[in-house]
Amino acid sequence: MNILDKYILKEFLKNFIITVVSFIVLFLIVDFFEKIRMFLSNNASIAQMSSYFAFSIPMIISYILPPAVLLATLITFSSFSKFNEITAMKANGINIYRITLPVLILASIGAVFLFFFSELITPASIQKTTHIVKVDVQKQKTLGFFKQDEIWYHAENAIYNFKMFDTEKNMLRGITINYLNPDFSLNSRIDAQSGEWKNNQWIFYNLLITRFDKNNNPVLEWSKEKMINIPEKPADFKVIQKDAEKMGYFELRKYVKKIKSEGYDVTKYLVDLHGKIAFPLIVLIMVFIAVPFSLRSERSGGVMQSIGIGILIGFSYWIVHAFSMSLGKSEILPALFAAWAANILFGAVAAFLFYKVNT
């Protein structure tokens, strides 16, 4: 690594660290004002609030790393352009591709880092923040757990087992409820294909109820649809349900394979699975977009202009990515294309702009 590379990396890392810290502080401030009423109404302690915001930081880092790289690149190269440092480098026979190389290498490392950070750190931190809010602060009971890619819930006189729980639609699938006697012997059992929270009650579909008479002989009752009176509401199961954001790539891939083999619709999870690969690569794409834009401001210059461009590009990516992901989950677009659509679009724009840049 020569002196020039060290200088470029030094300036980039300085701007990157400032940008990351600024984003984290901004996110924490906004989240504080959103959550403060909830914390105060539940008499949350200072320790609980501090723990919540501390465990929120990994999730924030996962979200803001790509725009932070974008802004840091824009600010760094706009500054080089403004003070004619790019011109000086070109005059010494160094083209823009070589000038950009140290940042591209660092961005590639950042993309790998973001994948493994989102795999190993972020899911655990999201689970912890959810536990702090739901259990520690709001005092919701956690009588179940997510094990072997299924939900197990221990009620007062029964044990529930669900293959999956759609938190958006409040739908249970692959339901088994074992009702127990005081001596823990089996009293009755319910097996249902699905269950829906409708009009403040659970409606089970395609269910088989097995009861045992005095001689311990099973008595079967099949129903296409029936209201089942259980005290738990969707909120009770949401405390223990693992959404896609609470799982890393490999855990989610295992979960998708399991529920797919059991015949359940995996479209929603499949989109999220592909998204976990696609999203980290946007870090590299952002550099390719940022460099041409920053060099275009050679005459007008200005950090504020770079920040404005960065915010606009960042918001545009989030809008396109969120929209395409929602189309994938609605089965309008194939899952793989939906997850990669924003990367393909912004990658094509980045390649075009980088190709057209004056080297």
C-alpha positions in Angstrom: 0.0 0.0 0.0 1.6 3.3 -1.1 1.3 6.7 0.6 -1.6 7.8 -1.7 -3.7 4.8 -0.8 -3.1 5.4 2.9 -4.1 9.0 2.5 -7.3 8.2 0.6 -8.3 5.5 3.2 -7.5 7.9 6.1 -9.8 10.5 4.7 -12.5 8.0 3.8 -12.4 6.3 7.2 -12.5 9.6 9.0 -15.7 10.7 7.1 -17.1 7.2 7.4 -16.8 7.1 11.2 -18.3 10.5 11.6 -21.2 9.5 9.3 -21.8 6.2 11.2 -21.7 7.9 14.6 -24.0 10.7 13.4 -26.5 8.2 12.0 -26.5 6.1 15.2 -27.1 9.2 17.3 -29.9 10.4 15.0 -31.6 7.0 15.0 -31.4 6.8 18.8 -32.8 10.2 19.3 -35.8 9.5 17.0 -36.3 6.1 18.6 -36.1 7.7 22.1 -38.9 10.1 21.4 -41.0 7.3 19.8 -40.6 5.0 22.8 -40.4 7.4 25.8 -44.2 7.4 26.4 -44.3 3.6 26.3 -41.4 3.4 28.8 -42.8 6.0 31.2 -46.4 4.5 31.1 -44.9 1.1 32.1 -42.6 2.6 34.8 -39.5 1.3 33.0 -36.2 1.7 34.9 -33.2 3.7 33.6 -31.3 0.3 33.3 -34.1 -1.1 31.1 -34.2 1.9 28.9 -30.4 2.0 28.6 -30.3 -1.7 27.8 -32.9 -1.3 25.1 -31.1 1.5 23.3 -27.7 -0.2 23.7 -29.0 -3.4 22.1 -30.6 -1.4 19.3 -27.2 -0.2 18.1 -26.3 -3.4 16.1 -29.6 -3.3 14.3 -29.0 0.4 13.5 -25.5 -0.4 12.1 -27.0 -3.1 9.8 -29.4 -0.6 8.4 -27.1 2.5 8.0 -23.9 0.9 6.8 -24.7 1.2 3.1 -25.9 4.9 3.2 -22.9 5.6 5.5 -20.5 4.3 2.9 -22.4 6.3 0.2 -22.1 9.5 2.1 -18.5 9.0 3.2 -17.5 8.3 -0.4 -19.4 11.4 -1.7 -17.9 13.6 1.0 -14.3 12.3 0.5 -14.2 12.5 -3.3 -16.1 15.8 -3.4 -13.5 17.2 -1.0 -10.7 15.9 -3.2 -12.3 17.5 -6.2 -13.0 20.8 -4.5 -9.3 21.2 -3.5 -8.0 20.0 -6.9 -6.5 16.9 -5.4 -8.1 14.7 -8.1 -6.6 16.9 -10.8 -3.2 16.6 -9.2 -3.5 12.8 -9.0 -4.5 12.7 -12.7 -1.6 15.0 -13.6 0.7 12.4 -12.1 -0.7 9.6 -14.3 -3.1 8.1 -11.8 -6.6 7.5 -13.3 -9.8 7.6 -11.4 -10.1 3.8 -11.3 -6.8 3.5 -9.5 -7.8 6.3 -7.1 -11.0 4.6 -6.3 -9.4 1.2 -5.8 -8.7 1.5 -2.0 -12.3 2.5 -1.2 -13.6 -0.3 -3.4 -11.5 -2.9 -1.6 -12.6 -1.5 1.8 -16.3 -1.5 0.6 -15.9 -5.2 -0.5 -14.7 -6.0 3.0 -17.6 -4.0 4.4 -20.1 -6.0 2.4 -18.7 -9.3 3.8 -18.6 -7.8 7.3 -22.3 -6.7 6.9 -23.4 -10.2 5.9 -21.7 -11.9 8.9 -22.7 -9.0 11.3 -26.3 -9.5 10.2 -25.9 -13.2 10.5 -24.3 -13.4 14.0 -25.0 -10.2 15.9 -28.1 -8.4 14.6 -30.7 -11.2 15.0 -29.7 -11.7 18.7 -29.8 -7.9 19.4 -33.3 -7.7 17.8 -34.5 -10.6 19.9 -33.0 -8.9 23.0 -34.7 -5.5 22.3 -38.0 -7.3 21.8 -37.6 -9.2 25.0 -36.8 -6.0 26.9 -39.9 -4.2 25.6 -42.4 -7.1 25.7 -41.3 -9.0 28.9 -39.1 -6.7 31.0 -41.1 -3.5 30.5 -44.6 -4.4 29.4 -44.6 -7.5 31.7 -45.9 -9.9 29.1 -45.5 -13.5 30.1 -43.2 -15.6 28.0 -44.5 -19.2 28.5 -43.1 -20.6 25.3 -40.0 -20.8 23.1 -38.9 -21.2 19.5 -37.2 -24.5 19.2 -36.4 -26.8 16.3 -38.0 -24.2 14.0 -41.4 -24.5 15.7 -43.2 -22.6 18.5 -43.8 -24.4 21.8 -46.1 -22.7 24.3 -46.9 -23.9 27.8 -50.4 -22.8 28.9 -52.0 -23.4 32.3 -53.3 -26.9 31.4 -52.1 -27.5 27.9 -49.0 -27.5 25.7 -49.3 -25.9 22.2 -47.2 -26.6 19.2 -47.3 -24.6 16.0 -45.3 -25.1 12.8 -45.4 -21.4 12.0 -47.1 -18.2 13.0 -47.8 -15.4 10.4 -47.5 -12.3 12.6 -48.9 -10.0 9.9 -52.0 -12.0 9.3 -52.3 -13.5 12.8 -52.5 -17.0 11.3 -51.3 -20.2 13.0 -50.4 -23.2 10.9 -49.7 -26.8 11.8 -51.5 -26.6 15.1 -51.3 -29.3 17.9 -52.8 -28.6 21.3 -52.4 -31.2 24.1 -54.7 -30.7 27.1 -53.3 -32.3 30.2 -54.9 -33.7 33.4 -53.4 -32.6 36.8 -51.3 -35.8 36.8 -49.9 -34.7 33.3 -51.8 -37.5 31.5 -53.4 -36.6 28.2 -57.0 -35.4 28.5 -57.7 -34.4 24.9 -55.9 -33.2 21.8 -56.6 -30.8 19.0 -54.9 -31.1 15.6 -55.7 -28.3 13.0 -54.4 -27.3 9.7 -54.6 -23.6 10.5 -56.1 -21.1 12.8 -57.0 -17.4 12.4 -57.6 -14.6 14.9 -60.9 -13.3 13.8 -63.3 -11.0 15.7 -61.3 -11.4 18.9 -61.4 -15.2 18.9 -59.5 -18.1 17.4 -61.1 -19.9 14.4 -59.5 -23.2 13.6 -59.8 -24.9 10.2 -59.7 -28.6 9.2 -59.4 -29.8 12.8 -59.6 -33.1 14.5 -60.5 -33.1 18.2 -59.6 -36.3 20.1 -61.1 -36.8 23.5 -60.7 -39.8 25.9 -63.6 -41.4 27.7 -63.6 -43.0 31.2 -62.1 -46.1 29.7 -59.4 -44.1 28.0 -60.8 -44.8 24.6 -60.4 -42.1 22.0 -63.5 -40.3 20.7 -62.9 -38.4 17.5 -64.6 -35.3 16.2 -63.7 -33.7 12.8 -64.7 -30.2 11.9 -64.1 -28.1 8.9 -64.3 -24.9 10.9 -64.7 -24.3 14.6 -64.2 -21.6 17.2 -61.7 -22.8 19.8 -61.7 -21.1 23.2 -58.1 -20.6 24.3 -57.1 -17.6 26.4 -54.0 -16.6 24.5 -54.1 -13.8 21.9 -51.7 -13.2 19.0 -49.6 -10.9 21.1 -48.8 -13.8 23.4 -47.3 -15.7 20.6 -45.5 -12.8 19.0 -43.3 -12.6 22.0 -41.7 -15.9 21.1 -42.2 -16.0 17.3 -39.0 -15.6 15.3 -39.5 -13.4 12.3 -37.1 -13.3 9.4 -35.3 -10.3 10.8 -34.6 -12.3 14.0 -32.9 -15.1 12.1 -29.6 -15.1 10.3 -29.3 -16.4 6.7 -28.4 -20.0 7.6 -31.1 -20.3 10.3 -33.7 -18.8 8.0 -32.6 -21.2 5.1 -33.1 -24.1 7.4 -36.5 -22.9 8.5 -37.6 -22.4 4.9 -36.5 -25.9 4.0 -38.4 -27.3 6.9 -41.7 -25.6 6.4 -41.6 -26.1 2.7 -41.1 -29.8 3.1 -44.2 -29.8 5.3 -46.3 -28.2 2.5 -46.6 -24.6 3.8 -46.2 -21.5 1.7 -42.7 -20.1 2.0 -42.9 -17.2 -0.4 -42.6 -14.5 2.3 -39.6 -16.2 3.9 -38.0 -17.0 0.6 -37.9 -13.3 -0.4 -36.3 -12.4 3.0 -33.8 -15.2 2.5 -32.6 -13.9 -0.8 -32.7 -10.4 0.6 -30.2 -11.3 3.2 -27.6 -12.0 0.4 -28.6 -9.1 -1.8 -28.6 -6.3 0.8 -24.9 -6.4 1.9 -23.8 -6.1 -1.7 -25.4 -2.6 -2.0 -22.4 -1.4 0.1 -20.2 -1.9 -3.0 -22.7 -0.6 -5.4 -23.0 2.6 -3.4 -19.3 3.4 -4.0 -19.7 3.0 -7.7 -22.6 5.4 -7.6 -21.0 7.9 -5.3 -17.7 8.4 -7.1 -19.2 9.7 -10.4 -21.6 12.0 -8.6 -18.8 13.5 -6.4 -16.6 14.1 -9.4 -19.4 16.0 -11.2 -19.3 18.6 -8.4 -15.7 19.5 -9.3 -16.7 23.1 -10.0 -19.7 23.7 -7.7 -18.3 21.4 -4.9 -19.5 21.5 -1.4 -20.1 18.9 1.3 -23.7 19.9 1.7 -24.4 19.1 -2.0 -22.8 15.6 -1.5 -24.9 15.0 1.6 -28.0 16.0 -0.3 -27.2 13.7 -3.2 -26.4 10.9 -0.7 -29.7 11.2 1.1 -31.6 11.2 -2.1 -29.9 8.1 -3.5 -30.2 6.3 -0.1 -33.9 7.0 0.1 -34.4 6.0 -3.5 -32.8 2.6 -2.9 -34.8 2.0 0.2 -38.1 2.8 -1.6 -37.2 0.6 -4.6 -36.0 -2.3 -2.3 -39.0 -2.1 0.0 -41.4 -1.9 -2.9 -39.9 -4.9 -4.8 -39.7 -7.0 -1.6 -43.4 -6.3 -1.0 -44.2 -7.3 -4.6 -42.3 -10.5 -4.0 -44.1 -11.3 -0.8 -47.4 -10.7 -2.6 -46.2 -13.2 -5.3 -46.4 -10.5 -8.0 -42.7 -10.9 -8.6 -40.6 -14.1 -8.3 -38.8 -14.2 -4.9 -35.3 -14.1 -6.3 -35.9 -11.2 -8.6 -37.8 -9.3 -6.0 -34.9 -9.5 -3.6 -32.3 -8.5 -6.2 -34.4 -5.9 -8.2 -33.0 -2.9 -6.4 -29.5 -4.1 -6.7 -29.9 -4.9 -10.4 -31.3 -1.4 -11.1 -28.8 0.6 -9.0 -26.0 -1.7 -10.1 -26.8 -0.9 -13.8 -26.9 2.8 -13.0 -23.7 2.6 -11.1 -21.9 0.7 -13.9 -23.1 3.2 -16.5 -22.0 6.3 -14.4 -18.7 4.7 -13.5 -18.0 3.8 -17.2 -18.8 7.4 -18.3 -16.6 9.1 -15.7 -13.7 11.2 -17.0 -10.7 9.2 -16.0 
